[in-house]
Amino acid sequence: MQAFLLLSHALFALGLYGILTRRNAIGLLLSVELILNAAVLNFVLFGRLFGEVQAQAFALFIIALAACEAVVGLAIVLGLSRN
């Protein structure tokens, strides 16, 4: 359990570092995805620890949000690259 929490912290730290250092849009999108994945991992771990189904359901909503964010972000990047 503790190893997964360390993994989640590492993912969040990498995402935060990426947001602070990247200048292009695709790098920022990837960094936001890392942060969202860290949040999902935390929700799943604590939901399993405390036996709460709501945390895992919320993790599914975050995954759906991340997919939508990736699609919209890449559509914006492709639209800007065509001009």
C-alpha positions as CSV (number, residue, x, y, z in Angstrom):
1,M,0.0,0.0,0.0
2,Q,2.8,2.4,0.9
3,A,4.6,1.7,-2.4
4,F,1.5,2.8,-4.3
5,L,1.3,6.0,-2.3
6,L,4.9,6.7,-3.1
7,L,4.2,6.1,-6.8
8,S,1.2,8.5,-6.6
9,H,3.4,11.2,-5.0
10,A,6.1,10.6,-7.6
11,L,3.5,11.0,-10.4
12,F,2.2,14.1,-8.9
13,A,5.7,15.6,-8.5
14,L,6.5,14.7,-12.1
15,G,3.3,16.3,-13.3
16,L,3.9,19.5,-11.3
17,Y,7.5,19.7,-12.6
18,G,6.2,19.3,-16.1
19,I,3.7,22.1,-15.7
20,L,6.3,24.4,-14.3
21,T,8.9,23.7,-16.9
22,R,7.1,22.9,-20.2
23,R,6.3,25.6,-22.7
24,N,4.4,23.7,-25.4
25,A,0.8,22.7,-25.1
26,I,1.3,18.9,-25.5
27,G,3.8,18.9,-22.7
28,L,1.3,20.7,-20.5
29,L,-1.4,18.2,-21.4
30,L,0.8,15.3,-20.5
31,S,1.7,16.9,-17.2
32,V,-2.0,17.4,-16.3
33,E,-2.7,13.8,-17.2
34,L,0.1,12.7,-14.8
35,I,-1.5,14.8,-12.0
36,L,-4.9,13.4,-12.7
37,N,-3.6,9.8,-12.7
38,A,-2.0,10.5,-9.4
39,A,-5.3,11.6,-8.0
40,V,-7.0,8.5,-9.4
41,L,-4.5,6.3,-7.8
42,N,-5.0,8.0,-4.4
43,F,-8.8,7.6,-4.7
44,V,-8.6,4.0,-5.5
45,L,-6.1,3.2,-2.8
46,F,-8.0,5.0,-0.1
47,G,-11.3,3.7,-1.3
48,R,-9.9,0.2,-1.0
49,L,-8.4,0.9,2.4
50,F,-11.6,2.3,3.9
51,G,-14.0,0.1,1.9
52,E,-15.8,3.0,0.3
53,V,-17.2,2.5,-3.2
54,Q,-17.7,6.2,-3.7
55,A,-14.0,6.9,-4.0
56,Q,-13.7,4.3,-6.8
57,A,-16.7,5.8,-8.6
58,F,-15.2,9.2,-8.3
59,A,-12.0,7.8,-9.8
60,L,-14.0,6.6,-12.9
61,F,-15.3,10.2,-13.3
62,I,-11.7,11.5,-13.2
63,I,-10.7,9.0,-15.8
64,A,-13.5,10.2,-18.1
65,L,-12.6,13.8,-17.4
66,A,-9.0,13.1,-18.4
67,A,-10.1,11.4,-21.6
68,C,-12.2,14.4,-22.5
69,E,-9.4,16.8,-21.6
70,A,-7.0,14.9,-23.8
71,V,-9.4,15.0,-26.8
72,V,-10.2,18.7,-26.5
73,G,-6.6,19.6,-25.9
74,L,-5.4,17.7,-28.9
75,A,-8.1,19.1,-31.1
76,I,-7.1,22.6,-30.1
77,V,-3.4,21.8,-30.8
78,L,-4.3,20.3,-34.2
79,G,-6.5,23.3,-35.0
80,L,-3.7,25.7,-34.2
81,S,-1.1,23.8,-36.2
82,R,-3.3,24.0,-39.3
83,N,-3.4,27.7,-39.3
